[in-house]
Amino acid sequence: MKRRLSKRERALVAVGAVAIGASWIVIDLFPRWRAWRAEARSYLENVEQAAAESATLLRALPQVIDSLTMRGEALGARMGDYVIESSSEAAGAQLASIISDAAASADVRLDVTSVSADSVTDHGIATLRTVVRGAGDTRGLVTWLVGLEAGTPLLRVERLSLTQPDAGAGLEQPEELSFELTLVGLYLQRAPSETS
């Protein structure tokens, strides 16, 4: 037989249940709620900061676009200072002409010049490699190389080999060094329709 709880016992059980529930809320739920609230506040601050940074970037976007446009136009206007603009054959001939003109002004004798163009391009810009053999004195070679690297279009000496054919010659004979060097330049590959 089941005994029924008295009114007082039921009140005590109810008070106990409420006390246990309140303890659970205070001990477990309240700290969780505070942690969730702090996390939500931190997330909201991060979102607000990102929104402020995005707004700043958007306000600056027209100036950035104008600056990039101006720089692109300036680079396009000076493209001839950096690269040779033509087909690979014409670029090779132009580079050989630049090299031989600089050699003539520095009193350097060129024996062989061979130009090869890379077929792989990066946005239409390819590499021209020129192998040059010749002879000259130290002053002429230095003048020639400085003129090539400091002039336009941009050229870079990739490899240089010097030999002195007559190392035992006396001081009364003029100095002469034989050389072989590889020069590298860039050219902007133009389609046939663009060059004509």
Secondary structure in CASP SS format (residue, H / E / C, confidence):
PFRMAT SS
TARGET T0000
AUTHOR 0000-0000-0000
METHOD secondary structure of the structure
MODEL  1
M C 1.00
K C 1.00
R C 1.00
R C 1.00
L C 1.00
S C 1.00
K H 1.00
R H 1.00
E H 1.00
R H 1.00
A H 1.00
L H 1.00
V H 1.00
A H 1.00
V H 1.00
G H 1.00
A H 1.00
V H 1.00
A H 1.00
I H 1.00
G H 1.00
A H 1.00
S H 1.00
W H 1.00
I H 1.00
V H 1.00
I H 1.00
D H 1.00
L H 1.00
F H 1.00
P H 1.00
R H 1.00
W H 1.00
R H 1.00
A H 1.00
W H 1.00
R H 1.00
A H 1.00
E H 1.00
A H 1.00
R H 1.00
S H 1.00
Y H 1.00
L H 1.00
E H 1.00
N H 1.00
V H 1.00
E H 1.00
Q H 1.00
A H 1.00
A H 1.00
A H 1.00
E H 1.00
S H 1.00
A H 1.00
T H 1.00
L H 1.00
L H 1.00
R H 1.00
A H 1.00
L H 1.00
P H 1.00
Q H 1.00
V H 1.00
I H 1.00
D H 1.00
S H 1.00
L H 1.00
T H 1.00
M H 1.00
R H 1.00
G H 1.00
E H 1.00
A H 1.00
L H 1.00
G H 1.00
A H 1.00
R C 1.00
M H 1.00
G H 1.00
D H 1.00
Y H 1.00
V C 1.00
I E 1.00
E E 1.00
S E 1.00
S C 1.00
S H 1.00
E H 1.00
A H 1.00
A H 1.00
G H 1.00
A H 1.00
Q H 1.00
L H 1.00
A H 1.00
S H 1.00
I H 1.00
I H 1.00
S H 1.00
D H 1.00
A H 1.00
A H 1.00
A H 1.00
S H 1.00
A C 1.00
D C 1.00
V C 1.00
R E 1.00
L E 1.00
D E 1.00
V E 1.00
T E 1.00
S E 1.00
V E 1.00
S E 1.00
A E 1.00
D C 1.00
S C 1.00
V C 1.00
T C 1.00
D E 1.00
H C 1.00
G C 1.00
I E 1.00
A E 1.00
T E 1.00
L E 1.00
R E 1.00
T E 1.00
V E 1.00
V E 1.00
R E 1.00
G E 1.00
A E 1.00
G E 1.00
D C 1.00
T H 1.00
R H 1.00
G H 1.00
L H 1.00
V H 1.00
T H 1.00
W H 1.00
L H 1.00
V H 1.00
G H 1.00
L H 1.00
E H 1.00
A H 1.00
G C 1.00
T C 1.00
P C 1.00
L C 1.00
L E 1.00
R E 1.00
V E 1.00
E E 1.00
R E 1.00
L E 1.00
S E 1.00
L E 1.00
T E 1.00
Q C 1.00
P C 1.00
D C 1.00
A C 1.00
G C 1.00
A C 1.00
G C 1.00
L C 1.00
E C 1.00
Q C 1.00
P C 1.00
E C 1.00
E C 1.00
L E 1.00
S E 1.00
F E 1.00
E E 1.00
L E 1.00
T E 1.00
L E 1.00
V E 1.00
G E 1.00
L E 1.00
Y E 1.00
L E 1.00
Q E 1.00
R C 1.00
A C 1.00
P H 1.00
S H 1.00
E H 1.00
T H 1.00
S C 1.00
END
